[in-house]
Amino acid sequence: MSDRDAYIALVTSLPRPERLFFAKQPPLSRLRLDRRLSDLTPDDRETLRRIEHLLSWSSYGMEDDAAVSAARVEAALDGLESTTLRAIIEERVDLRTVVAALRMRAKGEGPPPGKWSASRLTRHLAENWNDPVFRLDRRLPWLPQAAKLLEDRDPLGLERHMLDVTFRQLQRHGARHFFDFEAVVIYVLKWNIFERWSRSDARAAARRFEALADEALASFDEEDLRGAA
């Protein structure tokens, strides 16, 4: 079987990524996904590993987002000929850098000196630091909402917004790839978003439970006090 035929078989064996977000139970575990990814060529497996390591949400938590290491970005881009995959990496680095800049500014910090990120936007951010959205609202239409969520101190809302933005970016790139290596990479990155989204939902559910428990306890205390009176 040729590599192309193997990749067609691989992609068609995967459940549609949209099912990941609507299914009550994950239709594909990471273990099963990794087993199917074993059909990739050794070079493609290594390229996917580098890209996934660079872009995975577990490597860069939204709560402690920092300047992306230029060395890691260069390693992921080294020898990468696919314009689609290069664009995905550059967009994600830009996104994380802009969110990091929002956080720094919210703390009262100024733009870091020098080349503090591998993003193409570092100079523009520094030159427009005092603008609410760094004069990037046309280029990055998701930015005003992100800035508002940060201002409202809603980290969970900000994380979910960023996951949604990232998923839509992948959807746009995926519309041009169906049965090639790019399609496989895009699928894996979507799976990672699903995994992060699921954990985000779990945290949100825990917070809702705590709020309800607090309300119930407060109600119980009031009734107990009235009974004691």
C-alpha positions as CSV (number, residue, x, y, z in Angstrom):
1,M,0.0,0.0,0.0
2,S,1.4,3.4,-0.9
3,D,1.7,6.2,1.7
4,R,-1.1,8.1,0.0
5,D,-3.4,5.0,0.2
6,A,-2.4,4.4,3.8
7,Y,-3.2,8.0,4.7
8,I,-6.6,7.8,3.0
9,A,-7.3,4.7,5.0
10,L,-6.1,6.4,8.2
11,V,-8.3,9.5,7.8
12,T,-11.4,7.6,6.8
13,S,-11.0,5.4,9.9
14,L,-11.2,8.3,12.2
15,P,-14.6,9.6,13.6
16,R,-15.5,13.1,12.4
17,P,-13.8,15.6,14.7
18,E,-17.1,17.3,15.3
19,R,-18.4,14.2,17.0
20,L,-15.7,14.6,19.6
21,F,-17.6,17.7,20.9
22,F,-21.1,16.3,20.8
23,A,-20.6,12.8,22.0
24,K,-21.3,12.0,25.7
25,Q,-18.5,9.5,25.6
26,P,-15.3,10.2,23.6
27,P,-15.6,8.2,20.4
28,L,-11.8,7.9,20.2
29,S,-9.3,7.7,23.1
30,R,-5.8,9.0,22.9
31,L,-4.5,5.4,23.1
32,R,-6.6,4.3,20.1
33,L,-5.6,7.5,18.2
34,D,-1.9,6.8,18.8
35,R,-2.4,3.2,17.5
36,R,-3.8,4.6,14.2
37,L,-1.1,7.2,13.9
38,S,1.4,4.3,13.8
39,D,0.5,4.1,10.1
40,L,2.4,7.4,9.5
41,T,5.8,7.3,8.0
42,P,8.7,7.7,10.6
43,D,9.5,11.2,9.3
44,D,5.8,12.3,9.5
45,R,5.5,10.8,13.0
46,E,8.4,12.9,14.1
47,T,7.1,16.0,12.4
48,L,3.7,15.5,14.1
49,R,5.4,15.0,17.5
50,R,7.3,18.3,17.2
51,I,4.2,20.2,16.1
52,E,2.0,18.7,18.7
53,H,4.6,19.3,21.4
54,L,4.9,23.0,20.4
55,L,1.1,23.6,20.1
56,S,-0.4,21.3,22.7
57,W,-2.6,22.9,25.3
58,S,-1.0,20.8,28.0
59,S,2.4,22.2,27.2
60,Y,1.2,25.8,27.6
61,G,-1.6,26.2,30.0
62,M,-3.8,29.3,29.5
63,E,-3.4,30.2,33.1
64,D,0.4,30.6,32.8
65,D,0.9,31.5,29.1
66,A,4.3,32.9,28.5
67,A,6.5,33.9,25.6
68,V,6.9,31.0,23.2
69,S,10.4,29.8,23.0
70,A,11.9,30.8,19.6
71,A,14.1,27.7,19.7
72,R,11.0,25.4,19.9
73,V,9.2,27.2,17.1
74,E,12.3,27.0,14.9
75,A,12.6,23.3,15.7
76,A,9.0,22.7,14.6
77,L,9.5,24.7,11.4
78,D,12.8,23.2,10.5
79,G,12.5,21.5,7.2
80,L,8.7,21.9,7.2
81,E,7.7,22.4,3.6
82,S,3.9,22.5,4.1
83,T,2.6,26.1,3.9
84,T,-0.5,25.0,5.7
85,L,1.3,23.6,8.7
86,R,3.6,26.6,8.8
87,A,0.6,28.9,8.8
88,I,-1.0,26.9,11.7
89,I,2.1,27.2,13.8
90,E,2.5,30.9,13.1
91,E,-1.2,31.6,13.9
92,R,-1.0,29.7,17.2
93,V,2.2,31.5,18.2
94,D,0.6,34.8,17.4
95,L,-2.5,33.9,19.4
96,R,-0.6,32.9,22.5
97,T,1.7,35.9,22.2
98,V,-1.2,38.4,22.0
99,V,-3.0,36.8,25.0
100,A,0.3,36.9,26.9
101,A,0.6,40.6,26.1
102,L,-2.9,41.2,27.4
103,R,-2.1,39.5,30.6
104,M,1.2,41.4,31.1
105,R,-0.5,44.7,30.4
106,A,-3.3,43.9,32.8
107,K,-0.7,43.5,35.5
108,G,0.6,47.0,34.7
109,E,3.7,45.8,32.9
110,G,5.1,47.3,29.7
111,P,6.2,45.5,26.6
112,P,9.2,43.2,27.2
113,P,12.4,44.4,25.7
114,G,13.9,42.8,22.7
115,K,12.6,39.8,20.8
116,W,10.5,38.2,23.6
117,S,8.5,35.9,21.4
118,A,8.8,34.1,18.1
119,S,5.6,35.8,17.0
120,R,5.5,38.1,14.0
121,L,3.5,40.6,16.1
122,T,6.0,41.4,18.9
123,R,7.1,44.8,17.4
124,H,3.5,45.8,16.5
125,L,2.4,44.9,20.1
126,A,5.2,47.1,21.6
127,E,4.4,50.0,19.3
128,N,0.6,49.8,20.1
129,W,0.8,48.7,23.8
130,N,-1.6,51.3,25.1
131,D,-4.3,50.6,22.6
132,P,-7.1,48.4,24.1
133,V,-6.6,45.8,21.4
134,F,-3.2,46.8,20.1
135,R,-4.8,48.0,16.9
136,L,-5.3,44.4,15.8
137,D,-9.1,44.2,15.9
138,R,-9.3,44.0,12.1
139,R,-6.5,41.4,11.8
140,L,-7.6,39.4,14.8
141,P,-11.4,39.8,15.2
142,W,-11.4,37.5,18.2
143,L,-9.2,39.9,20.2
144,P,-11.9,42.3,21.6
145,Q,-13.8,39.4,23.2
146,A,-10.6,38.0,24.6
147,A,-9.7,41.4,26.1
148,K,-13.1,41.7,27.6
149,L,-13.0,38.3,29.2
150,L,-9.6,39.0,30.7
151,E,-10.9,42.4,32.0
152,D,-13.9,40.6,33.5
153,R,-11.5,38.2,35.2
154,D,-13.1,35.2,33.6
155,P,-10.2,32.8,33.0
156,L,-12.5,29.9,32.1
157,G,-14.4,31.9,29.6
158,L,-11.1,33.2,28.1
159,E,-9.8,29.6,27.8
160,R,-13.0,28.4,26.1
161,H,-12.9,31.4,23.7
162,M,-9.3,30.7,22.7
163,L,-10.2,27.0,22.2
164,D,-13.0,28.0,19.9
165,V,-10.8,30.4,18.0
166,T,-8.2,27.8,17.5
167,F,-10.7,25.2,16.4
168,R,-12.1,27.6,13.8
169,Q,-8.6,28.3,12.5
170,L,-8.0,24.6,12.1
171,Q,-11.4,24.2,10.4
172,R,-10.4,26.8,7.8
173,H,-7.1,25.1,7.0
174,G,-8.8,21.7,7.0
175,A,-11.2,22.7,4.3
176,R,-8.3,22.4,1.8
177,H,-7.0,19.0,3.1
178,F,-8.8,15.7,3.2
179,F,-6.6,12.6,2.9
180,D,-3.0,13.9,3.3
181,F,-0.6,14.4,6.1
182,E,-1.9,17.9,6.8
183,A,-5.3,16.4,7.3
184,V,-3.9,14.0,9.9
185,V,-2.1,16.8,11.8
186,I,-5.2,19.0,11.8
187,Y,-7.2,16.1,13.2
188,V,-4.8,15.5,16.0
189,L,-4.7,19.2,16.9
190,K,-8.5,19.2,17.0
191,W,-8.4,16.1,19.3
192,N,-6.2,18.0,21.6
193,I,-8.7,20.9,21.7
194,F,-11.4,18.4,22.5
195,E,-9.4,17.0,25.4
196,R,-8.7,20.5,26.8
197,W,-12.4,21.5,26.2
198,S,-13.5,18.4,28.2
199,R,-11.3,19.2,31.1
200,S,-12.5,22.8,31.0
201,D,-16.1,21.5,31.2
202,A,-15.2,19.4,34.2
203,R,-13.7,22.4,36.0
204,A,-16.8,24.4,35.1
205,A,-19.1,21.7,36.5
206,A,-17.1,21.5,39.7
207,R,-17.4,25.3,40.2
208,R,-21.1,25.2,39.5
209,F,-21.4,22.3,42.1
210,E,-19.5,24.3,44.7
211,A,-21.7,27.4,44.1
212,L,-24.9,25.4,44.5
213,A,-23.5,23.7,47.6
214,D,-22.6,27.1,49.1
215,E,-26.1,28.4,48.3
216,A,-27.7,25.3,49.9
217,L,-25.5,25.7,53.0
218,A,-26.4,29.4,53.3
219,S,-30.1,28.6,52.9
220,F,-29.8,25.8,55.6
221,D,-28.1,28.2,58.0
222,E,-30.8,30.8,57.6
223,E,-33.6,28.2,58.2
224,D,-31.6,26.8,61.1
225,L,-31.3,30.3,62.6
226,R,-35.0,31.0,62.2
227,G,-35.8,27.7,63.9
228,A,-33.5,28.4,66.7
229,A,-35.2,31.8,67.2
